[in-house]
Amino acid sequence: MNCYNGEAYLQEAIDSILNQTYPYWELIFWDNQSTDDSSKIVKSYDDTRIKYYYSPIHTKLYGARNLALEKATGRYIAFLDTDDIWLPEKLEKQLNALKQTGYSFACSNYDLIDSKSRKLKKAIRFNKASGFITEKLVSDYYLGILTVIFEKSILTTTKLRFNENYDHIGDFDLFLKISEEYEIHYDSSSLASYRIHGNNLSSKKQLELLRELSVMIRELEKRLFYSDKLKLILALKQLRTFMFLKIAMHSRKKIFPALMLKFIYLDPLKFLKLLILTIMCL
């Protein structure tokens, strides 16, 4: 659990870990030099499974995640941010699924909740595939980091870590690369809750995300895995275009006709969906 001034929902997040039906866990709490009462809240828990670390320097999110990973001693890795929640059976259900399937990586659906922890809706409407799913993730990414659990040995074997140059897509980048070599189990039931509030992505941050996605695409083009899978790179570029059009249409900014026509040609169904969603938001 990485924390920077996360006092608002921190107790609820930690309580959701304490309430797990699977009791053999450790919480690596990485305090990224918070200035609020986050440290007081976590230190108020008298539980040896909770391990508090104060960062020697303030880092960006994915740098903090990497530093926290170095402290983990268990066989499996899972993530929970200070404003999100795990359902009680989350760990137990996923560990059983990994044992039954022989996979090393699992994820699930999750609920969207508001600032008062009221359920809004499920994040993912339809069932998703399990197995080698890199191709599906490129066009329809559905790995919520709050639902992910995987064997720590994956990081040792692949020598992969979160790319610290990213502010928004570090988990997308890491998990997509892991999916190239490992099968992933998806559970359609909701095992966690993601909080929607004022600190979620603004239009400015969405544009930053698009710039990061452009950098990631250029990096992936150099990876051997994609040398004979140019369709996946094209799908990522279409995703980037779709996201840009979505931001532009929702903010009613000018859109170049050539870009619009190109996207209609490449993916008319997705463009129609975007148009309907935009009209509904007007």
C-alpha positions as CSV (number, residue, x, y, z in Angstrom):
1,M,0.0,0.0,0.0
2,N,1.5,3.3,-1.2
3,C,0.5,6.4,0.7
4,Y,1.0,10.1,0.2
5,N,-1.5,12.1,2.3
6,G,-4.1,9.4,2.2
7,E,-5.7,9.9,5.6
8,A,-9.3,10.4,4.3
9,Y,-10.1,6.8,3.5
10,L,-7.0,5.1,5.0
11,Q,-8.8,3.4,7.9
12,E,-11.4,1.9,5.6
13,A,-8.7,0.5,3.3
14,I,-6.7,-1.0,6.1
15,D,-9.8,-2.5,7.7
16,S,-10.7,-4.2,4.5
17,I,-7.3,-6.0,4.6
18,L,-7.8,-7.0,8.3
19,N,-11.2,-8.4,7.4
20,Q,-9.8,-10.8,4.8
21,T,-10.9,-14.4,5.3
22,Y,-7.4,-15.5,4.3
23,P,-5.3,-14.5,7.4
24,Y,-1.7,-15.1,6.2
25,W,-0.7,-11.8,4.7
26,E,1.7,-8.9,5.3
27,L,0.8,-5.3,4.6
28,I,3.8,-3.3,3.3
29,F,2.7,0.3,4.1
30,W,5.0,2.7,2.2
31,D,4.6,6.2,3.4
32,N,5.9,8.5,0.7
33,Q,6.6,11.4,3.1
34,S,3.0,12.2,4.0
35,T,2.4,15.4,5.8
36,D,-1.1,14.5,7.1
37,D,-2.1,12.0,9.8
38,S,-1.6,8.9,7.6
39,S,1.3,7.6,9.8
40,K,-0.7,8.0,13.0
41,I,-3.6,6.1,11.5
42,V,-1.5,3.1,10.4
43,K,0.5,3.1,13.6
44,S,-2.7,2.9,15.6
45,Y,-3.2,-0.7,14.5
46,D,-1.6,-3.3,16.9
47,D,-1.0,-6.0,14.3
48,T,2.5,-7.4,13.5
49,R,1.4,-8.2,9.9
50,I,1.3,-4.4,9.2
51,K,4.8,-3.2,8.4
52,Y,5.3,0.6,8.2
53,Y,8.1,2.1,6.1
54,Y,8.8,5.9,5.8
55,S,10.4,6.7,2.4
56,P,13.8,8.4,2.7
57,I,12.8,10.6,-0.3
58,H,9.6,11.6,-1.9
59,T,9.2,9.8,-5.2
60,K,6.6,9.6,-8.0
61,L,4.0,6.8,-7.7
62,Y,5.7,4.0,-9.6
63,G,9.0,4.7,-7.9
64,A,7.2,4.3,-4.6
65,R,5.6,1.0,-5.8
66,N,9.0,-0.4,-6.7
67,L,10.5,0.6,-3.4
68,A,7.6,-1.1,-1.6
69,L,8.1,-4.2,-3.7
70,E,11.6,-4.6,-2.4
71,K,10.3,-5.0,1.1
72,A,7.8,-7.7,0.3
73,T,8.7,-11.1,1.7
74,G,5.7,-13.2,0.7
75,R,5.2,-15.5,-2.2
76,Y,2.4,-13.3,-3.8
77,I,2.1,-9.6,-4.5
78,A,-1.2,-7.7,-4.4
79,F,-1.9,-3.9,-4.4
80,L,-4.4,-1.7,-2.6
81,D,-4.4,2.1,-2.6
82,T,-5.4,4.1,0.4
83,D,-8.8,5.1,-1.0
84,D,-9.9,1.7,-2.3
85,I,-11.3,-1.5,-0.6
86,W,-10.9,-5.2,-0.8
87,L,-13.9,-7.5,-0.3
88,P,-13.4,-10.0,2.6
89,E,-13.0,-13.0,0.3
90,K,-10.6,-11.4,-2.2
91,L,-7.3,-13.1,-1.2
92,E,-8.8,-16.4,-0.4
93,K,-10.8,-16.7,-3.6
94,Q,-8.0,-15.7,-5.8
95,L,-5.4,-17.9,-4.2
96,N,-7.8,-20.9,-4.6
97,A,-8.2,-20.0,-8.3
98,L,-4.4,-19.8,-8.8
99,K,-4.1,-23.3,-7.2
100,Q,-6.8,-24.8,-9.3
101,T,-5.7,-23.3,-12.6
102,G,-2.0,-23.5,-12.1
103,Y,-1.7,-19.9,-13.2
104,S,0.7,-17.4,-11.6
105,F,-1.4,-14.3,-12.1
106,A,-5.1,-13.4,-11.3
107,C,-7.4,-10.5,-11.4
108,S,-11.2,-9.8,-11.1
109,N,-14.0,-7.5,-11.7
110,Y,-14.5,-4.7,-9.2
111,D,-17.2,-2.2,-8.1
112,L,-17.1,1.6,-8.5
113,I,-18.0,3.4,-5.2
114,D,-18.5,7.1,-4.3
115,S,-16.9,9.2,-1.6
116,K,-19.4,7.7,1.0
117,S,-18.5,4.1,-0.1
118,R,-21.9,3.6,-1.8
119,K,-21.8,1.2,-4.8
120,L,-22.4,2.9,-8.1
121,K,-22.0,0.0,-10.6
122,K,-19.6,-2.8,-11.7
123,A,-16.5,-1.6,-13.4
124,I,-16.7,-4.3,-16.1
125,R,-20.0,-5.1,-17.7
126,F,-19.2,-8.3,-19.6
127,N,-17.2,-11.4,-18.8
128,K,-13.6,-11.4,-19.9
129,A,-11.1,-14.0,-21.1
130,S,-8.5,-15.8,-19.1
131,G,-5.3,-17.4,-20.4
132,F,-2.8,-15.7,-22.7
133,I,-4.7,-12.4,-23.2
134,T,-2.2,-9.8,-24.4
135,E,-4.1,-9.3,-27.6
136,K,-7.3,-8.7,-25.7
137,L,-5.7,-6.3,-23.2
138,V,-4.3,-4.1,-26.0
139,S,-7.8,-3.3,-27.2
140,D,-9.8,-3.7,-24.0
141,Y,-7.6,-3.4,-20.9
142,Y,-9.4,-4.8,-17.8
143,L,-6.7,-5.5,-15.2
144,G,-7.6,-3.2,-12.3
145,I,-4.5,-3.0,-10.1
146,L,-6.6,-3.2,-7.0
147,T,-7.7,-6.7,-8.1
148,V,-4.4,-8.1,-9.3
149,I,-2.4,-10.8,-7.4
150,F,0.6,-12.6,-8.8
151,E,3.6,-14.7,-7.8
152,K,6.5,-12.5,-6.8
153,S,8.8,-14.9,-8.8
154,I,7.4,-13.4,-12.0
155,L,9.3,-10.2,-11.3
156,T,12.5,-12.1,-10.5
157,T,12.2,-14.2,-13.6
158,T,11.4,-11.4,-16.0
159,K,13.4,-8.7,-14.2
160,L,10.4,-6.4,-14.8
161,R,9.5,-3.5,-12.6
162,F,7.1,-0.5,-12.8
163,N,8.5,2.1,-15.3
164,E,9.2,5.1,-13.1
165,N,9.1,7.5,-16.0
166,Y,5.3,7.1,-16.1
167,D,2.8,8.8,-13.9
168,H,-0.4,7.1,-15.1
169,I,0.1,4.0,-17.1
170,G,2.9,2.1,-15.2
171,D,0.6,-0.7,-14.2
172,F,-0.8,-1.1,-17.8
173,D,2.8,-1.2,-19.1
174,L,4.0,-3.8,-16.5
175,F,1.0,-6.1,-16.6
176,L,0.9,-6.0,-20.4
177,K,4.5,-7.2,-20.5
178,I,3.8,-9.9,-17.9
179,S,0.9,-11.1,-20.0
180,E,3.3,-11.8,-22.9
181,E,4.7,-14.8,-21.0
182,Y,2.1,-15.7,-18.3
183,E,-1.5,-16.8,-18.4
184,I,-3.9,-14.7,-16.4
185,H,-7.0,-15.9,-14.6
186,Y,-10.0,-13.5,-14.7
187,D,-12.9,-13.7,-12.2
188,S,-16.1,-12.0,-13.2
189,S,-17.2,-11.4,-9.6
190,S,-16.3,-8.2,-7.9
191,L,-13.6,-8.7,-5.3
192,A,-12.7,-5.0,-4.7
193,S,-14.1,-1.5,-4.8
194,Y,-12.5,1.5,-6.6
195,R,-13.4,4.9,-5.3
196,I,-14.6,7.7,-7.6
197,H,-13.8,11.1,-6.3
198,G,-12.3,14.5,-7.1
199,N,-8.8,13.2,-7.2
200,N,-9.4,11.0,-10.2
201,L,-8.1,11.9,-13.7
202,S,-8.8,15.4,-14.9
203,S,-8.8,16.3,-18.6
204,K,-5.2,17.6,-18.2
205,K,-4.1,14.3,-16.7
206,Q,-5.9,12.4,-19.4
207,L,-3.8,14.2,-21.9
208,E,-0.7,13.4,-19.9
209,L,-1.8,9.8,-20.1
210,L,-2.1,10.0,-23.8
211,R,1.5,11.3,-24.1
212,E,2.7,8.4,-21.9
213,L,0.8,5.9,-24.1
214,S,2.6,7.3,-27.2
215,V,6.0,6.7,-25.4
216,M,4.9,3.2,-24.4
217,I,3.9,2.3,-28.0
218,R,7.3,3.3,-29.3
219,E,8.9,1.1,-26.6
220,L,6.7,-1.9,-27.4
221,E,7.5,-1.6,-31.1
222,K,11.1,-2.5,-30.2
223,R,10.1,-5.6,-28.2
224,L,10.7,-9.0,-29.9
225,F,7.2,-10.1,-28.8
226,Y,5.6,-7.6,-31.2
227,S,7.9,-8.2,-34.2
228,D,5.3,-10.4,-35.9
229,K,2.2,-8.8,-34.2
230,L,2.0,-5.4,-35.8
231,K,-1.8,-5.6,-35.5
232,L,-1.4,-5.2,-31.7
233,I,0.6,-2.1,-32.2
234,L,-2.0,-0.8,-34.6
235,A,-4.7,-1.6,-32.0
236,L,-2.8,0.4,-29.4
237,K,-2.6,3.4,-31.7
238,Q,-6.3,3.1,-32.4
239,L,-6.8,3.1,-28.6
240,R,-4.8,6.3,-28.3
241,T,-6.8,7.9,-31.0
242,F,-10.1,6.8,-29.4
243,M,-9.0,8.3,-26.1
244,F,-8.0,11.6,-27.7
245,L,-11.3,11.9,-29.6
246,K,-13.2,11.0,-26.4
247,I,-11.4,13.8,-24.4
248,A,-11.9,16.3,-27.3
249,M,-15.6,15.6,-27.8
250,H,-16.4,15.7,-24.1
251,S,-14.6,19.0,-23.8
252,R,-16.0,20.2,-27.1
253,K,-12.6,21.0,-28.5
254,K,-11.9,21.3,-32.2
255,I,-11.2,18.0,-33.9
256,F,-9.3,17.7,-37.2
257,P,-11.7,16.1,-39.8
258,A,-8.9,13.9,-41.2
259,L,-8.4,12.3,-37.7
260,M,-12.1,11.8,-37.3
261,L,-12.4,10.2,-40.7
262,K,-9.4,7.9,-40.1
263,F,-10.8,6.6,-36.9
264,I,-14.3,6.0,-38.5
265,Y,-12.6,4.0,-41.2
266,L,-10.5,1.9,-38.8
267,D,-13.1,1.2,-36.2
268,P,-16.7,2.4,-37.1
269,L,-18.3,0.5,-34.3
270,K,-16.1,2.0,-31.6
271,F,-16.7,5.5,-33.1
272,L,-20.5,5.0,-33.0
273,K,-20.2,4.0,-29.4
274,L,-18.1,7.1,-28.6
275,L,-20.6,9.3,-30.4
276,I,-23.6,7.9,-28.5
277,L,-21.8,8.3,-25.2
278,T,-20.9,11.9,-26.0
279,I,-24.5,12.8,-27.0
280,M,-25.7,11.2,-23.7
281,C,-23.3,13.5,-21.8
282,L,-24.5,16.7,-23.5
